Amino acid sequence: MKTMKQWMKDWRFPTSLLCIYGFFSTVKPLEPFLIPYLAGPDKNLTIEQVTNQIFPVWTYSYLAVLIPVFLLTDWLRYKPVVVFQCTALLVTTAMLLWLKGVPEMQAVQFVYGVVTSCDIAYFTYIYSMVELKHYLKATSYCRTAQLLGYTVGSVLGQVLVSFELLSYKNILVFTLVVTSIAWITSILLPLPKTSMFFHQIRRDGGEDEDIVHEGSVSSVGPLEPEALESVKGSLTKDVTQNNEQSSFENHLDDAKVDESAEKQQKNLEGYSDNNSTRNSKTGGCGDVLLRLWKDFLQCFSSRTLLYWSAWWALATCGYNQTVNYVQALWEHVEPSSNFTVYNGGVEAISNLFGAAAAYGVGFSSADWSLWGETTLGVLSALEGGALFAMVFSDNIWVCYCGYILFKSLYMLLITIAMFQIAAGLNMERYALVFGANTFCALVFQTILTSVVVDSRGLGLDVVTQVRVQEGLTSKKSPEVESPQTENVYSSPR
């Protein structure tokens, strides 16, 4: 029992639960066969309805809720948003199973856009629960769990469809069961005590400290005077160094800290406790938003970060559009009614190749600050060539191979871009830049969708859509300076 309690306090406990959640929430056997399902006898929708009326709603929904979810995730301390994400995923699967018609499927896409926007909670939860020295391992485990879930879901879907073991509807029922396991796991996640922006401990000068992790000794509260902070710091350090004291003695020490803090705050500031508490509560949100804005301006004052972020936004826009509509292209080249589709196998292979390419970057000795922009330009052009081959080929196997190459190269390049952008950034600024780049990618994607895809715009066919996406993805990156020569965005807080 004692060993179990110790393990639950260790960083491996929340990491393990999050990995279990990440795996089961991404096992979606029907996802590679969504177009055949919607265009088949179960839903009786046309390809034009799916691509020009239904799928665009996901982009609009994702963009509309991204910023509110980003702020709420930090304010609510991650876990509630993770639970909400899994609940919305259950609702999405149930709606996809039992509802019919264009408006109903548009509602499905809206809810799924909310699900996608909540991914930020999954990727930032773990940073509030583990110490800095465990960030790399925890991140690796969580990303691997998601990738494994996508791969298992794709392979499982391919097996079930190819051997006709389950119908599309029964596959959705199976997905509901698997997602329910993820939902139960999300309930068991411990609630973090801190977050990156809204729930931090103040240090001297009113600035926020690094995240205080589970099991660490924190100070009494966010009291501002420097003398008070030094007293609290010394007393807290004494408590930490004498952690073998009895609980009664610790209680007395905490009481002394509280009493000393109260007296010094009254003497130095001349405010009552009620006024101090009220000022702290009302200024928190405004202070966080102001600091986010200042950090945003500081980060993007760097030309290096600006160039890499521009590529990130454009490439992610093209990637999302391609992944969203590639099944429609495959259905156009080889209708599923006349051919045993291998969409699940292709997704699984592309995930594995992409993961291997991204993983290999970590062991590469290349100086990406010197060769990064050249690699970016050459491989981006190769991505465009893969899309070009998909568009102008009538062979489904050429389309499959082109997609595997395209997705693998994107995962490789986005890893390099993330590495270059993250160099020198603290966790808070990296989360801000990541969110800003994702938002810009969604803005571009929304414009592209409303003009090119949406039936209220041009409503182009899927082949022409992929040609436009090819232009975005193959855009060569501009020459960028080495991050070592310009490090404005990595200055300490």
N, C-alpha and C positions, 0 to 999 in steps of 0.2 A: 504493500500500500504506500509506504514511504517512497519507494522507487518510482511509483506511478505519479505521485505528487511532484517529485523532483523533475520528472520528464515533462509534466504539464507546464512547469515554469521555464523549461528550456526553450530555446528558439526553434527547435525541431518540431515542437508540438503544433504551433500555429502554421508553420510551413507545411507540415504533413497534411493538416486539414485543408489548407488552401490548395495544395496539389491535388488532393482527392476531389475537391470541388471543381478545380480547373479541368480535370480529366473527364468527369461524368457530365459536366455542363457542355462539353464540346463534342461528345459522341452523338453525332447527328447523321444516321445512316441514309436518310432521305435527301439530305442537302445536295449531293451531286446529281440527284435525279428530280430536282424540283420542277424544272421545265416540263419533262415528260409527264410528271404527275398532274400539273396544272392544265396542260394541254391535252391530257388523256381523258378517258371516259369518266373519271371520278369528278372532275371539275368542269369539263367541256368548255374551256377557254381557248381562244385563239392566241397564236404567238404574238400578234400585234397588240392584243389586249394586255398580255402579260408584260411585254417589253415597253409599250408606250403609255400604258395607263396605270399599271399596278406597281412595277418595280421603281418608278421615279419617286413614289411616296416615301420609300425608305431613305433616300437622300435628303429630302426636305425635312423629314422627322428628325433624322440624325443631327442635321445642322441646327434645327430649332431648339433642341434640348441639350446640346453639348455644353454650352457655357453654364446654364443653371445646374446641370448635373455635376460639372467640374467643381463648382463652389459648394454645392450641397454635400458632395462626397467628403470633402475635407471638414465641413462644419459638423456633419453627423458622425464623423470618425469611421468612415469606410464600411464597417460591417452592415449597418442598415441598408446601404445601397447595394451591397453584394446580395443580401437576402431579397431585396426588391428586384434586382436583376434576374435572379433565378425564378422568382414568382412570375415576372413578366414573360420569361422564357416558357414557363409552363402554360401560361395563357396563350402565347403565340402558337405553340404546338397544338393546343386544344382547338383553337379557332381554325387552324389549318386543317384539322381533322374533320370538324363537324360543319363548318360554314361553306357556303357556295356563293358565287356571284362576284362581279367586279368590285362593288363597294365593300363587300365583306373582306375580300383579299387585300384591298387597299388598307383596311383597318389592321389586318395582319401585318402589313409592311410598316405601318405607323408604330405599332407596339414593338416590332422587331428593331426599329430605329432607336427606340428608347433602350432596348436591351443592349444594343451595340454601344451606345453612348456611356453605359455603365461599366464598360471594360476598364475605365480609368480606376475604378475602385479595386478591381482585382489586382492591377499592377502596382498600386500604391499602398494597399493594405499592409503588405509584408514589411515595408520600410518603417512603419510605425511600431512593429512588433519585434524586430531583431536589431541587434547592434550593428554598427557600421562595418565591422570586420566580417560579418556574415552576409552582407548585401549580395556579393557576387554569387555565392553558393545558393542563397535563397532565390535569387532571380533566375538562376540557371534551372533550378528544380521546378519552379512554377511555370516557366516557359516550356520546359520539356514536357511537363504534364499536359499542357494545352495541346502541344504538337502531337503528343501520343494519342490524345483524345480525338483530334481531327483525323489522324491516320487510321486509328482503329475504326472510327465511324465510317470512313470512306471504304475501307476494305470490307467491313461487315455489310455495308449497303450493297457493294458490288457482288458479294457472295449471295446475299439474299435475293437480289434481283436476277442474277445470271442463272441461278439454279431454281428460281421461282419458289423459294421456300416460304416467303411471305408476300402478301400484296402490299401495295403502297400504304394503304390505310392501316394494316397491321404493323407495318414498320413504324408508323407514327405512334401507335399505341405502345410499342416497345420503347420508343424515344421518350414518351411520357414517364414510363417506369424509371428509365435511367436518369432523367432529369429530376425526378422525385428524390433519388438518392443524393444528387447534388444539392437539392433544397434542404434536406435534413442536415447535410454536412455544413451548409452555410449557417444554419441555426446554431450549431455547436462551436462556431468560430468565437474566440474570445474578443471582447470589445476593447480596442486600443484606448489607452488613457490620453494619448496625445495625437496630434496630426501635424502635417507640415506647415500649415498656415494659421488656422484659427485657434488651435489648442496647443500653444507652445509656452514654455516658461520664459519669462523675461530675464534678461541679464542687464548689466550696467549700461546706462545710456538709453534704456528702453528698447533695446534690440532683442530679438528672439534668439533663444539658445537653439542648439541642435536638438533634435528630437530626443526626449527622455524615454528610454525603453522600459519594457516590463522588468521589474525586479530591481531597477536602479533607485537610488535615494534621491528624491527631489526636494527642492526648497519649499518653504512654507507657502509662498504665493507670489504673484507678480507685483511686489511692492517696489516703487521706483527709486527712492533716494539711495545714493551710492553708499552712504554709511550703513544704512539698513541692509543693503545687499551684502556688504562685507561681513557684517555680523552674522547674517543668515548663512553665508557661505562657510564661515569658520565653524559655526555651530553644527551645520550639516556634515562638514568634513569630520568633526569630532565624533558625531554619531556613527558615521560610516566606519571610521577606524576602530571603534569600540563596539562592533556589531555583535559581540558575544555577551553584552549586558543583558540583564533580565528584561522582560517586557515591561515590568513596572518602572524600571529605571529609564527605559526608552520613552515611556509615556511622560515621565517627569521632564525629561530633556525636551520633548516636543512642546510641553506646556511652557517651559522657559523660553523657547524660541518664539512661541506665539506672543507671550507677554512682552518680550523685548521688542519684537517687531511692532506691536501695537503702540508701545510708548514712543519709540523713535519716530514712527510715522506721524504721530500727533505733534511731536516737538518740531520736526523739520518742515512739515507741510502746513500745519495749522488747520487741517481739515478733520472733520469727524469721520468715524469708520463708515457711516452710512453714505456720506458724500463720496468717499474714496471708492467704495464698492460700486456705487451708481456710475461714477465716471469710468471705471474700468469696464463695466458691462456695455455702456453705450458707445464707447470709442473703439471696441474691438473690431467690429466688421469694417468700419470706415478706415481704421488703421491698416487692416489687412489689404483692402482694395487699393489704398494709396501706395502701399509698399509693392504690391503686384504691378501697378502701373509704372512705378519708378524702375523696378527691376526689368520690366518689359522694354522700356526705353533704353536702359543701360545695355541690355543684352543685344538688341538689334541695332545698336550704334556701331557694332563691329561688322565690317564688310565681310569678313571670313564667315561668321555665323550666318549673315544674311544670304550669302551665295549658296551655302550648303542647305539652308532652310528653304530657299526658293526651289532647289532641285527636289528636296523632300516633298514639298507641297505638290509640285507638278507631277512627279513620279507616282506619288500615292494616289492622286486624282486619277491618272491613267490606269493604275493598277486596279483600283476599286471598280472603275467602270468596266474594265476587261473581265474581272472575276464575276461581276454581277450579270453580265450579258453573254459570256462565252458559251453557256449552255444553249442559248438561243441560236448562236452561230452553228454549234454542233448539230442542233436539231434541223437547221436549214440545210446543212451539207448532207447529213444522213439522218432522215426521220427515224425516230425510235420505233415506229410501227413496222419499219422494214429492216431493222438492224438491231442486234443485241448490243446495247450501249455499254461502254466501259468507262463511264464518267468517274465512277468511284475509284477504280484502279488508277486512273490518270491523276486524280486529286491526291491519292496516297503517295504515288511516286513523286509528284512535284513537291509535296510537303517534305518527304525524306531528302530529296536532292537539295531543296532549298535550305533545310536544316543543316545538312552536311556542309554546304557552301558557307553558310553563316558561321558554323562552328569552326570551320577551318581558318576563318579570318583571325580568330583569337590566337592561333598558333603561327600565324604568318609573321615573318620578320621584316616585311615590307614597310617602308616609311610612308604611311598614307598621307602625311602632311605634304610630302613631295610628289608622290605618284597618285594620290587620290583623285585629283581632277582629271588626269589622263585616263585612269581606269574608269571613272564615271562616264566620260564621254564615249569611250570605245564600247563599253558594255551596254550603255544606253542605246547606242546605235544598233548593237546586236539584238537588243530587245525589240526595237522597231522592226528589224528584219524578220524576227520570229512572228510578229503580228502580221507583217506584210505577207509572209508565206501562208499564214492561216486564212487571210482574206481572199487571196487569189488562187487557192487550191480547192479542188472539188473532192479531195481524198481526205477522209476523216482521220486517217492515221497521221497524215502530215499536220492536220490541225491539232491532234493530240500531242505530237512531238513539239510543235511550236509552242503550245501552252506550257508544257513541262519546262522548256528552255526559258521562256519568258518569266515564269514564276520563280524559278531557281535563281535567275540573274537578279530579279528584283530583291529577293531576300538577301542575297549577297551584298548588293549595293546599298540597301537601306541599313544594313549592319555597319558598313563602312561610314555612311553618313551619320548614323547615331553615335558612333565612336568619335568622329571628328567634332561633332557638336558638343558631346558630353565632356570632352577634354577640358578640364579645369573648372567646369561648372559644379556648384554644389547641388544637392538633391532638389532643393526648392526651385532653383532657377532652371534646372533641367526639366522638371515637371511643367514649369511655365512655358518653356520653349517648345516642349513636346505638344502641349495643349494648343499653343498658338499655331504651330505648323499643321496640326490635324485640322484645326478650324479653317485655316487658309485652304487646305486641300479640299475640304468640304464646300467652301465657297466656290472654288473653281468647278468642283463636281456638280454643284447645284446649277451654276450657269450653263455648264455643258449639257446637263440633263434637261433643263427647261427649254433650251434652244434646239438641241439636236434630237433628244429622245422623246420628250413629252409630246403627247398627241395634240396638246394646245400650242406647241411650237411647230418645228418642222416635221416632227414625227418620222424621222428617217428610218429606213430598214436597217437590220442588224449589221449587214456587211458594211454599209457606209458609216455606221457608228464606230465600228472597229477601226476603220481607216482614220477617222478623226482621233481616236484614242492613240493610234500609232504615232501621230504627230506630236502628241503630248509626251508620250513615254520615251521616244527617241530623241527628245530635245537635248542637245549637248550642253553640258554644264559650262558656265563661264569660268575663266581662269580665276582661281581663288588663291589668296595668300596663305602662307603657312600659319597655323594657329600659334606657333611658337613666336612669331614676329608680331602678332597682334592679339592681345589677350584681354581686351577691355571687358568682355562679358564674363571673365572668370575672376574678377576682383571680389574680395571677400565682402560679406554683408557688412 
